[in-house]
Amino acid sequence: MKDVNLLTSNGVDVQKSLELFGNMDTYNETLEEFLEGVGEKLNNLKRYKEASDMANYAIYAHSLKSDARYLGFVKLAELAYNHEMQGKANAVSYIYDHYDELIAETNRIIDLATSYLGKEKIQREEPVRNTVKDKAILVVDDSDLITNFISKIFNDTFEVIMAHDGKEAIDILTTTVDNKISGILLDLNMPNINGFEVLDYFKDNNLFMKYPVSIITGADDRGSIDRAFTYPIIDMLQKPFNERDVKRVVEKTVSYGK
């Protein structure tokens, strides 16, 4: 027999839900429908987050919020509402900073509902866990927005080392002794020492085989693009880009020569 106390003791406002559903039989049927559909919602949230498609992300956050409100999942409804609003505001940084919190609470509700209904546990997305990283990528860009965005993407995979200009990048490379750097993302337009000067430094010191380099740039003039490809770079990532683009280029870069 289903024990409603399991729900209420875990913060589910069942009484409020019964104002809509009328009786526990209808509530339980709706809860089963929620479990059947929540996996697809999570998959879509993840897909649109990775594509930085905040308009569609907000749509699925809204859907999750509505389900949570109907079923009395108070905390989940609040979190999903915040993600919906921030998605509509195109606040990518907020979504990345708070995504794991939303997933963790959704997973808590999934486990709670599964236990209450006496069902087998279903496969669900786990929030990212920080792990010890034995490889690093060096991101060289004068924009904190870009470096932070890339750092969040690879938080569970690589140590992300950030440099804000070419001089800082060269200093990092000449003082790194453990050789963890598996690839470099290099912007072209930077103060002090720009990206082309870094490429010249690599060429003069035979560093391209040791450190595979891909370019990240907002330049759209043909001359700069053609000039960059006169060096043995791996690929080019042009701004604006999304998470999928970044992952593709980084995977190609770090796997070069393996």
Solvent accessible surface area in square Angstrom, and as a share of the most:
residue,aa,sasa,rsa
1,M,242,1.08
2,K,82,0.35
3,D,79,0.41
4,V,52,0.30
5,N,96,0.49
6,L,62,0.31
7,L,1,0.00
8,T,64,0.37
9,S,91,0.59
10,N,56,0.29
11,G,49,0.47
12,V,5,0.03
13,D,57,0.30
14,V,4,0.02
15,Q,133,0.59
16,K,122,0.52
17,S,3,0.02
18,L,39,0.19
19,E,136,0.61
20,L,109,0.54
21,F,34,0.14
22,G,59,0.56
23,N,77,0.40
24,M,56,0.25
25,D,102,0.53
26,T,50,0.29
27,Y,0,0.00
28,N,21,0.11
29,E,109,0.49
30,T,33,0.19
31,L,0,0.00
32,E,58,0.26
33,E,110,0.50
34,F,11,0.05
35,L,13,0.06
36,E,144,0.65
37,G,26,0.25
38,V,1,0.00
39,G,30,0.29
40,E,117,0.53
41,K,37,0.16
42,L,4,0.02
43,N,100,0.51
44,N,12,0.06
45,L,0,0.00
46,K,84,0.36
47,R,112,0.41
48,Y,35,0.13
49,K,20,0.08
50,E,35,0.16
51,A,22,0.17
52,S,32,0.21
53,D,42,0.22
54,M,6,0.03
55,A,72,0.56
56,N,50,0.25
57,Y,0,0.00
58,A,4,0.03
59,I,102,0.52
60,Y,61,0.23
61,A,0,0.00
62,H,83,0.37
63,S,34,0.22
64,L,0,0.00
65,K,17,0.07
66,S,25,0.16
67,D,34,0.18
68,A,0,0.00
69,R,132,0.48
70,Y,115,0.44
71,L,2,0.01
72,G,5,0.05
73,F,4,0.02
74,V,88,0.50
75,K,107,0.45
76,L,0,0.00
77,A,8,0.06
78,E,108,0.48
79,L,19,0.09
80,A,0,0.00
81,Y,85,0.32
82,N,49,0.25
83,H,2,0.01
84,E,5,0.02
85,M,70,0.31
86,Q,58,0.26
87,G,2,0.02
88,K,132,0.56
89,A,73,0.56
90,N,100,0.51
91,A,29,0.23
92,V,33,0.19
93,S,59,0.38
94,Y,57,0.22
95,I,0,0.00
96,Y,28,0.11
97,D,89,0.46
98,H,65,0.29
99,Y,13,0.05
100,D,51,0.26
101,E,81,0.36
102,L,0,0.00
103,I,0,0.00
104,A,46,0.36
105,E,10,0.04
106,T,0,0.00
107,N,6,0.03
108,R,94,0.34
109,I,2,0.01
110,I,2,0.01
111,D,36,0.18
112,L,16,0.08
113,A,1,0.01
114,T,2,0.01
115,S,71,0.46
116,Y,11,0.04
117,L,18,0.09
118,G,68,0.65
119,K,94,0.40
120,E,153,0.69
121,K,152,0.64
122,I,68,0.34
123,Q,176,0.78
124,R,72,0.26
125,E,40,0.18
126,E,92,0.41
127,P,16,0.10
128,V,70,0.40
129,R,153,0.56
130,N,114,0.59
131,T,77,0.45
132,V,151,0.87
133,K,46,0.19
134,D,112,0.58
135,K,81,0.35
136,A,0,0.00
137,I,2,0.01
138,L,0,0.00
139,V,0,0.00
140,V,1,0.00
141,D,0,0.00
142,D,68,0.35
143,S,36,0.23
144,D,80,0.42
145,L,140,0.70
146,I,31,0.16
147,T,1,0.00
148,N,66,0.34
149,F,31,0.13
150,I,0,0.00
151,S,29,0.19
152,K,66,0.28
153,I,12,0.06
154,F,10,0.04
155,N,64,0.33
156,D,65,0.33
157,T,73,0.42
158,F,20,0.08
159,E,69,0.31
160,V,22,0.13
161,I,38,0.19
162,M,70,0.31
163,A,0,0.00
164,H,73,0.32
165,D,18,0.09
166,G,0,0.00
167,K,110,0.47
168,E,63,0.28
169,A,1,0.01
170,I,26,0.13
171,D,64,0.33
172,I,33,0.17
173,L,13,0.06
174,T,87,0.50
175,T,100,0.58
176,T,38,0.22
177,V,145,0.83
178,D,87,0.45
179,N,90,0.46
180,K,52,0.22
181,I,7,0.04
182,S,21,0.13
183,G,2,0.02
184,I,4,0.02
185,L,3,0.02
186,L,0,0.00
187,D,6,0.03
188,L,7,0.04
189,N,124,0.64
190,M,14,0.06
191,P,73,0.46
192,N,117,0.60
193,I,49,0.25
194,N,52,0.27
195,G,0,0.00
196,F,21,0.09
197,E,81,0.36
198,V,4,0.02
199,L,1,0.00
200,D,54,0.28
201,Y,61,0.23
202,F,1,0.01
203,K,130,0.55
204,D,115,0.59
205,N,72,0.37
206,N,130,0.67
207,L,30,0.15
208,F,22,0.09
209,M,153,0.68
210,K,111,0.47
211,Y,7,0.02
212,P,11,0.07
213,V,1,0.01
214,S,0,0.00
215,I,0,0.00
216,I,0,0.00
217,T,1,0.01
218,G,50,0.48
219,A,29,0.22
220,D,125,0.65
221,D,73,0.38
222,R,155,0.56
223,G,50,0.48
224,S,25,0.16
225,I,16,0.08
226,D,70,0.36
227,R,117,0.43
228,A,0,0.00
229,F,103,0.43
230,T,107,0.62
231,Y,25,0.09
232,P,85,0.53
233,I,18,0.09
234,I,27,0.13
235,D,23,0.12
236,M,23,0.10
237,L,4,0.02
238,Q,81,0.36
239,K,59,0.25
240,P,136,0.86
241,F,27,0.11
242,N,37,0.19
243,E,6,0.03
244,R,125,0.46
245,D,44,0.23
246,V,0,0.00
247,K,61,0.26
248,R,123,0.45
249,V,0,0.00
250,V,2,0.01
251,E,105,0.47
252,K,99,0.42
253,T,2,0.01
254,V,16,0.09
255,S,60,0.39
256,Y,106,0.40
257,G,73,0.70
258,K,163,0.69
